[in-house]
Amino acid sequence: MIPMPLLKKQVEQHPYPLIFATISGAHLYGFPSPDSDFDLRGVHLLPLKEVVGLHTGPETIERSGVQDGLEIDLVTHDAKKFFSLLLKKNGYVLEQVFSPLIVYTTPQHAELKGIAAQCITRHHAYHYLGFAETQWKLFEKEKPPRIKPLLYVYRVLLTGIHLMQTGVIEANLVRLNETAKLPYLDDLIQRKLTGAEKEQLSDVDVRFHRSEYERLRESLQQEYETSELPESPRGSAALHDLLVRLRLMSFVSFPSSV
């Protein structure tokens, strides 16, 4: 269960107005362990005086701590930095802005989601290919190999494949597998959910998952090559317009709808 009041309290203590704050990490991906921390991600807005002067405000704010026995990690980027990341092949920021696990939102968040959809390109496949390779190396390096990095491998590859096919961000592995129908994923997810993620996998298991990793990488590469998604993002002008309007607005905080 997500302790929404506690997470909202953390967001309310942010020193700058927020455009949105959502939940990322294992809870978004559909396989949180009983002791999984809560990863909050979002966008803050620096006031005009901290943008135009010699001494500028922080582009990124990171805060971690334990509240009521729960570890909470809050990371936000200033709107300019976040918008710039949206114009690159960065799947992380897309997953954050489209996360259905919303802690705080505003009308500007809704507008941003509409623009972010115009920033999706076929080249986002490289983000997921690179992330999968990093997680696979981590999986192979650890002795004994753990379930957590293996699930991340499957999650990012299936997210990338789904994105290339549909143009829609879906980060939840359970929902992704409703289409992929990989029979072994349900068991891996269940073991992670019950806290058994550190169970040792046999050599046979590792060889099998290496084969699946290579197969899905090839599938993502093929989907990239045939994808009808745009070559470049189309939301640059709209992001510029939104950022200018946000900077010029004179307010202390946005009206939240959550």
N, C-alpha and C positions, 0 to 999 in steps of 0.2 A: 504493500500500500504506500502511496506517495504522500508524505506529510506536507500537504500543500500550505497550510497556515505557517508552518515553520520556514518553508522555502520563501514564501511571500515576505516574511519578516526580514530575511536576509536581503532580499531585493530592495525592500523599503529603506534599508540602511545605506544604500549606495550613495556616494557623494554627489553624483550628477543625475540629471533627468535621464530616464531610460526610454528607448523606443520599444524595446521588448526584452524579455528574458524567458528562455525556454530551457527544457531539460534535454541534455545530450547524454552520451555515454551509454553504459549497459542498459539503463532504463529505457532509453530511446530504442536501442537495438533489440530489445525484447528478451534479454537474458541476464537480468540482475541477480547476483547472489544475495543471500540474506544479509551480508555485511557490505554490499556494494555502496560506495559513496555516491553522492548526488552531484552531478556535473551540471552547473548552471552556466549558460552562455547567452550573451546578448549584446546590445548596442547602447552605448551612452552618448550623450551629446554635450560636447564642451561648449561653454558660453562664448559669445563673440570675443570678449576681452581676453580669453585664453587661447584664441586662435590667431588674432591679428597682431598681437604684440610680440615683443622680443622673448618673453617668457611664456611658452605655450604649455597647455595642460597635457596630462598623460594620454597618449594614444591607446594604451592598454592598461586595464586595472585588473589585478589578480588578488583574490582574497580566499584563503582556505582556513578552515577551522572545524572544530567539533562542537555541535549544538545538540543538547539532549541526547548524547550518545551517537549522533549521526555526523559523519564527515561530509562537509559541504564545500565544494570548490566552485567559486564564482569567478568567471573571466568575461570581461566585456571590452569591446573595442569602440573607440570613437567612430562616429558615423562616417567620417571621411575615409578612415582606414578600412572599415568594413565594406563600404561601397567599392573601394578600390579592389578589395579581395574578390568581390562578386564579379568583377570584370576579368578575373583570371580563372584558370581552370582549377578552382578550389572547391572541392566537394564539401569540405567541412562547413563553410559558411552557408552553403545552400541547405545543408541538413539542419543547421541551427535556425535559419529563418523559417523553414517549412516544418519544423518539429511540431507535432500535434500536442506535445506535452507543454502547455503554455502556463507559465507562472505569472507573467505580466505582459500586457499587450496594450496597444494604442491604435487609433485610426491610422497613424503613420506606419505602423507595422503591417496593417492590411495593404496599404498602398505599396509598401516595400516588397511584399510577397508577389504582387502583380508584376512589378518591375523585375524582380529576381528571376521570374519564369522566363523573361526575355533574355536573360544572361546565360542560359544553359546552352552549351555547344557540344558537338560530338567530341571535342578534345578533352572534355571532362573525363573521358575514359582513361586518360593517362594518370589522372589523380588516383583512380581506383586501382589501376594496374600497379602503380608505385607503392601505394599503401599496402596492397596485398603482398607484394614482394617483401616489404619490410617486416610484416607480421609473420610471413612464412619463415624468414630467416630467424626471427625470434623463437618461433615454435621449434625449429630444428636445433637451435643452439642450446635450449634449456634441457637439462637432464635431471629428472625425467621430463619429457615434453608435457606441457599443460594444455588443458582444454580451452582456456580463455583465448590465447592468441590464435588457436585454430578456428574458433568461432569467429574471431575478427577477420580471418582470411576469407571465410565463406561469406560473411556479412558484406564485406566491401566488394567482393567479386559479383555477388548477386545484385547488390545495389547498382553497380556499374552496368551490368547487363540490362537490368530493368530500365535504367535511365536511357541507355542507348535505344532500347526498343520503344519506349513510351514517352520520353521527355519529362517524366515525373520522378521526383525524388521519393524513394521509399527506403527507409533505413532499418525498419523492423524485420529481423530475420525470420520470425515466425510467419509474418504475412508474405514475405518474399518466397518462403518455401511452399506456400499454398500454390504458387505457380511453378516453381522449380521442381517440387516433389522429389527432393533428395531424401531417401528413406532413413539415412543414418543421422540426419540433423536433429530429428526429434529427440533421440536418445542423448546426443551431445548437449542440447539445450536443457533437457531435464536434469542432467548431471550438474550443469552450471547453476541452474536455479536452486538446486538443493545443497549447493555448497561443496559439491564433489569435484570441482574443476581441477584440483591438483592430483587426481587419480592418475596413475601411470598408464600410458598407452603402450601396447605391445609393439614390437618391431613390425608385425604384420599390419597393425593399424596404421603406423607411420608410413609404410610403403603404399598402403591403399590411399591415404589422404594426400600423399605426394602426387599420385596419379590423378586424383580428383582436382587438386590444385592446378596442375598443368592443363588438364582438360578445360577447366573453367576459365583459366587465363586465355587459352586459345579461343574459347567461345566469346569472351569479352573483346578480344582483338578483332574477331570476325564481325561482331556487332558494330564495333567502331567503324570498320571499313565500309559497311553497308548502311550505316545510320543516315537518316534524312535530317538530323538535327543541323542547325546552322554551323557554319565554319567559325563565326565570330559572334560575340555578344552584341545584342541589339538594344540594350538598355542604358547605354552610356549617357545619352542626353537626358533621359528621364531621371537617372540617378543624380546628375548634376543639378537639375531643376529642384528635385526634392531636397538636396543638401543645402542649396541656397535658401530655400524657404525655411528650412529648419533653423539655420543659423540666424536668420533675420527675425524669427518669431521671438517675441519678448514674453517669456513665461518662466515659471519656476519648475513646473513639472507637467507632464502630459496627463490628460485624463485617462485613467486606466479603465478597461472594460472587463478585466479579470481580477 
